[in-house]
Amino acid sequence: MSLLDSKDLSTAVGIAHAVKSRAISPVEIVDAAIERIESRNPSLNAVTYEDRDGARKAAIQLEQAILREEPTGPLAGVPVLMKDLFGFKPGWPATCGSISALRDNLATDWSMFPKRIEAAGGIILGQTNSPVFGFRGTTDNKSVGPTRNPFDLDRNSGGSSGGSAAAVADGLVPIAGATDGGGSIRIPAAWCGTVGFQPSAGRVPFIARPNAFGISCYLYEGPITRTVADAALAMTALQGQDNRDPASLTVSTDFEQARRQGVRGKRIAFTPDFGIFPVDTKIVGLIREAVCVFEGAGASVEEVDVELPHTQEELSAVWSRTTAIGIYDALEDLKQNGRDLRALCPDELPASMMAWVDAVPTFTLTNLLHDQKVRTRVLDRFGTLFETYDYVISPTLAAMPVFNDSDGETQGPTEINGIAVDPLIGWCMTYLTNYTGNPSASVPAGLIDGLPVGMLVIGRRHDDAGVMAAIGAFERERPWEGIYRIPEARTLASP
């Protein structure tokens, strides 16, 4: 039995308290996390890179600081994993989704997640699996294969931060980092039964270079955790202004106070489908029942017809074009630096992604202006809703976890309820807030046939505290910690 199997040490809050009070050494915690990864990851395929020596060195330094009675951060000794996608930590691989030609492509600068997690005392053990360039709602690639769902190893963990969500759900670490350009924090959180918190645009600065404006207000960094308290702890460490992000917010939020605040007197709009998405009827039934829990916490719930001004096909296409532009730019930058991925490893670049990326040179100014206007209409529709309601709640996803393919090309469903959907993103309601910048979170609402279902809670722009209050209230009214008995009991043999 691992130290991390103890209830007191299964959360970031519990670990930090134990380390600060000298009840346990951060070195013991790191060794226990490494042992857990070693035993559980082979069948999961969540962790793709480890820095055991660096983690142990950081733990020893923290232990010495504690013995000297020096101040420690809120995440003191907490083991953490972060997504392997872009250049996040100097000296660590930046493989853009385990692309073999980028295994020796080392990051030269910090992103906010590792920089602030380590400044708060967290210890980052390694990186987690993602699809190539994060361009799909599942986690799979031809280099290392799919990340398996801890609740059913034959199914996918979701994406693009699927390695992070699976690692947290399986208890490898209590916090893992994720990015979100269309739902990549919340999609895998829904399928893996974890909390995925997507902050407001600018709450956690995103430092994009050489183009600071290309993905501003569109791509976010945030945490995946098992508990709301751990999400609040992580967000406390991650938030804060940085002038290199043109959208960076100047005012911080008290997330710890917010999670205890409750929702009494709040008005909630429930939509099963935003008026445009086909959604599995079992999922709709579960979320419709789950949202009523808020009435017991003192809120009012009303089912509304959102009537978004575009079809799900149109909105999916806008997402694909917008994201493809960023990937095209990244491929060109890599080519200029001697890494032409089209020539070096064309078979590892998914055809579904390259169909959009190769079309980028044909995009016109009219196309781009059209897409900006579509996003504006979604923003305005949300604005109208939030004139009346404090929250909008829906299913996080329209479908249950898909089965893994054996070719590195696992994708989402192609149809739901007999209606065709884009397998890249068309089954995800999550990307709507990437269009608008509203904060949101996915939390476990229950199980269907032993598989988790996520509920999406969306708040007003910049009201991250409100979202934290809502998911905190939901967790108190409908606790989900018992679901983790399923992954904890799974077989550890390689499938």
TAFENZI-V125537 format. One record per residue. N is the residue number from 1. SS is DSSP state (H for helix, E for strand, - for the rest). BURIAL is + if it has 9 or more other C-alpha atoms within 8 Angstrom, else -. D_FIRST is the distance of its C-alpha to the first C-alpha in Angstrom with 1 decimal. Layout:
n ss burial d_first
N SS BURIAL D_FIRST
N SS BURIAL D_FIRST
This chain:
n ss burial d_first
1 - - 0.0
2 - - 3.8
3 H - 6.7
4 H + 8.3
5 H - 6.6
6 - - 8.7
7 H - 12.1
8 H - 13.9
9 H + 12.5
10 - + 12.5
11 - + 16.3
12 H + 18.7
13 H + 20.5
14 H + 17.6
15 H + 16.6
16 H + 20.3
17 H - 21.0
18 H + 18.3
19 H + 19.6
20 H + 23.2
21 - - 22.9
22 - - 21.3
23 - - 18.4
24 - + 16.2
25 - + 17.5
26 H + 17.9
27 H + 17.2
28 H - 13.7
29 H + 13.3
30 H + 15.1
31 H + 13.1
32 H + 9.8
33 H + 11.9
34 H + 13.5
35 H + 10.4
36 H + 9.6
37 H + 13.4
38 H - 13.5
39 H - 11.3
40 H + 12.5
41 H + 16.0
42 H + 17.9
43 H + 18.2
44 H + 18.8
45 - + 21.2
46 - + 20.9
47 E + 20.8
48 E + 24.0
49 E - 24.2
50 E - 22.0
51 - - 23.3
52 H + 20.5
53 H - 23.2
54 H - 24.7
55 H + 21.6
56 H + 20.7
57 H - 24.4
58 H + 24.4
59 H + 21.4
60 H + 23.3
61 H - 26.5
62 H + 25.0
63 H + 23.6
64 H - 27.1
65 H + 28.7
66 H + 26.7
67 H - 27.7
68 - - 31.3
69 - - 31.0
70 - - 32.0
71 - - 31.6
72 - + 28.4
73 - - 28.2
74 - + 26.7
75 - + 23.8
76 - + 23.0
77 - + 19.9
78 - + 18.8
79 E + 17.7
80 E + 20.1
81 E + 21.3
82 E + 24.9
83 E + 27.1
84 - + 28.9
85 - + 32.4
86 - - 35.0
87 - + 35.3
88 - + 32.8
89 - + 32.0
90 - + 34.4
91 - - 33.6
92 - + 31.0
93 E + 32.0
94 - + 33.9
95 - + 33.9
96 - + 35.0
97 - + 32.5
98 - + 31.7
99 - + 35.4
100 H - 35.6
101 H + 38.8
102 H + 37.1
103 - + 34.1
104 - - 36.0
105 - - 37.3
106 E + 35.9
107 - + 36.0
108 - - 38.5
109 - - 38.0
110 - + 35.4
111 - + 34.8
112 H + 34.1
113 H + 30.4
114 H + 29.1
115 H + 31.9
116 H + 31.3
117 H + 27.5
118 H + 27.6
119 H - 30.5
120 - + 28.3
121 - + 25.6
122 - + 23.3
123 E + 21.9
124 E + 22.5
125 E + 20.3
126 E + 22.4
127 E + 24.3
128 E + 23.9
129 - + 26.0
130 - + 29.3
131 - + 32.4
132 H + 35.5
133 H + 36.9
134 H + 34.9
135 - + 37.8
136 - + 36.3
137 - + 34.0
138 - + 31.5
139 - + 29.4
140 - + 30.5
141 - + 32.6
142 - + 34.0
143 - + 32.4
144 - - 28.6
145 - + 28.8
146 - + 27.4
147 - + 24.3
148 E + 22.9
149 E + 22.2
150 - + 18.5
151 - + 20.2
152 E - 22.2
153 E + 21.9
154 E - 25.7
155 E + 26.6
156 E + 27.0
157 - + 25.2
158 - + 28.6
159 - + 30.1
160 - + 31.1
161 - + 27.9
162 H + 25.8
163 H + 23.3
164 H + 22.7
165 H + 22.4
166 H + 20.1
167 H + 17.7
168 H + 17.7
169 H + 17.4
170 - + 14.4
171 - + 12.7
172 - + 13.2
173 - + 15.3
174 - + 16.9
175 E + 20.4
176 E + 22.2
177 E + 25.9
178 E + 28.4
179 E + 32.1
180 E + 34.3
181 - + 37.8
182 - + 38.0
183 - + 34.7
184 - + 32.1
185 - + 29.9
186 H + 30.5
187 H + 30.8
188 H + 27.2
189 H + 26.0
190 H + 27.8
191 H + 26.6
192 H + 22.9
193 - + 23.0
194 - + 22.7
195 E + 25.2
196 E + 27.6
197 E + 30.1
198 E + 33.4
199 - + 35.4
200 - + 39.2
201 - + 41.1
202 - + 41.2
203 - + 38.5
204 E + 36.3
205 - + 38.9
206 - + 38.9
207 - + 40.7
208 - + 42.4
209 - - 44.7
210 - - 47.4
211 - - 48.0
212 - + 46.8
213 - - 48.4
214 - - 47.4
215 - + 44.1
216 - + 44.8
217 - + 43.8
218 - + 42.2
219 - + 38.9
220 E + 36.2
221 E + 32.9
222 E + 30.3
223 E + 26.6
224 E + 24.2
225 E + 21.6
226 - + 19.8
227 - + 21.8
228 H + 25.4
229 H + 24.7
230 H + 22.8
231 H + 25.8
232 H + 28.2
233 H + 26.5
234 H + 26.6
235 H + 30.2
236 H + 31.3
237 H + 30.3
238 H + 31.8
239 - + 35.2
240 E + 38.4
241 - + 41.7
242 - - 42.4
243 - - 46.0
244 - - 45.2
245 - + 44.1
246 - + 47.4
247 - + 45.6
248 - + 43.5
249 - + 43.6
250 - - 44.7
251 - - 43.4
252 - - 39.7
253 - - 37.9
254 - - 35.9
255 H + 33.0
256 H + 31.1
257 H - 34.3
258 H + 34.8
259 H + 31.6
260 - + 32.6
261 - - 36.2
262 - + 36.3
263 - + 38.9
264 - - 41.5
265 - - 44.9
266 - + 43.7
267 E + 45.1
268 E + 43.0
269 E + 44.5
270 E + 42.5
271 - + 43.4
272 - + 41.9
273 - + 43.3
274 - + 45.4
275 - + 48.3
276 - + 47.8
277 - + 44.4
278 - + 43.9
279 - + 40.6
280 - + 38.8
281 H - 40.1
282 H - 36.7
283 H + 35.4
284 H + 38.6
285 H - 38.2
286 H + 34.7
287 H + 35.5
288 H + 38.8
289 H - 37.0
290 H - 34.3
291 H + 36.8
292 - + 38.5
293 H + 35.6
294 H + 37.3
295 H + 40.3
296 H - 38.2
297 - + 37.5
298 - + 41.2
299 - + 42.0
300 E + 44.5
301 E + 43.7
302 E - 46.4
303 E - 46.2
304 - - 48.4
305 - - 50.0
306 - + 49.1
307 - - 51.6
308 - + 50.5
309 - - 53.6
310 - - 52.4
311 - - 50.9
312 H + 47.3
313 H + 48.8
314 H - 50.7
315 H + 47.8
316 H + 45.5
317 H - 48.2
318 H + 48.5
319 H + 44.8
320 H + 45.1
321 H + 48.2
322 H - 46.9
323 H + 43.7
324 H + 45.6
325 H + 47.8
326 H + 44.9
327 H + 43.6
328 H + 47.1
329 H - 47.5
330 H - 44.2
331 H + 45.3
332 H + 48.7
333 H - 47.2
334 H + 45.0
335 H + 48.1
336 H - 50.2
337 - - 47.5
338 - - 47.8
339 - + 45.0
340 - + 46.9
341 H + 44.1
342 H - 46.7
343 H - 47.9
344 H - 44.7
345 - + 42.4
346 H - 44.3
347 H - 42.1
348 H + 39.0
349 - + 40.9
350 - + 40.5
351 H - 43.9
352 H - 43.2
353 H + 42.8
354 H + 45.6
355 H - 48.0
356 H + 47.8
357 H + 47.6
358 - - 50.6
359 - - 52.6
360 H + 52.2
361 H - 55.5
362 H - 57.3
363 - - 56.1
364 - - 59.0
365 H - 59.4
366 H - 60.3
367 H - 56.9
368 H + 55.1
369 H - 57.2
370 H - 56.6
371 H + 52.9
372 H - 53.1
373 H - 55.3
374 H + 52.8
375 H + 50.1
376 H + 52.6
377 H + 53.3
378 H + 49.7
379 H + 49.4
380 H - 52.5
381 H + 51.3
382 H + 48.1
383 H - 50.3
384 H - 52.4
385 H + 49.4
386 H + 48.1
387 H - 51.6
388 H - 50.8
389 - + 47.1
390 - + 44.2
391 E + 41.7
392 E + 41.8
393 E + 39.0
394 E + 38.5
395 E + 36.0
396 - + 34.2
397 E + 34.9
398 - + 37.3
399 - + 35.2
400 - + 31.8
401 - + 29.6
402 - + 31.5
403 E - 30.6
404 - + 30.0
405 - - 32.9
406 - - 32.8
407 - - 35.5
408 - + 33.7
409 - + 35.9
410 - + 33.8
411 - + 35.8
412 - + 36.0
413 - + 38.2
414 - - 41.9
415 E + 43.0
416 E + 42.0
417 - - 44.1
418 - - 46.5
419 E - 47.1
420 E - 46.6
421 - + 44.2
422 - + 43.4
423 - + 40.2
424 - + 39.5
425 - + 39.5
426 - + 41.7
427 - + 39.0
428 E + 37.6
429 - + 39.2
430 - + 37.3
431 H + 39.9
432 H + 42.5
433 H + 41.1
434 H + 41.1
435 H + 44.9
436 H + 45.3
437 - + 42.9
438 - + 41.6
439 - + 38.1
440 E + 35.7
441 E + 32.1
442 E + 30.3
443 E + 28.0
444 E + 26.4
445 E + 29.0
446 E + 27.5
447 E - 26.8
448 E + 29.3
449 - - 28.3
450 - - 24.6
451 E + 25.3
452 E + 25.5
453 E + 28.9
454 E + 29.7
455 E + 32.4
456 E + 34.5
457 E + 35.8
458 E + 38.6
459 E + 40.4
460 - + 43.6
461 - + 44.1
462 - + 42.5
463 - + 41.0
464 H + 37.4
465 H + 37.0
466 H + 38.3
467 H + 35.7
468 H + 32.9
469 H + 34.5
470 H + 34.7
471 H + 31.2
472 H + 30.0
473 H + 32.3
474 H + 31.1
475 H + 27.4
476 H - 28.5
477 H + 30.6
478 - - 28.4
479 - - 24.7
480 - + 22.6
481 H - 19.0
482 H - 18.5
483 H - 19.3
484 H + 15.9
485 H - 14.5
486 H + 16.6
487 H + 15.1
488 H - 11.5
489 - - 12.6
490 - - 14.6
491 - - 14.9
492 - - 13.7
493 - - 16.8
494 - - 19.6
495 - - 22.2
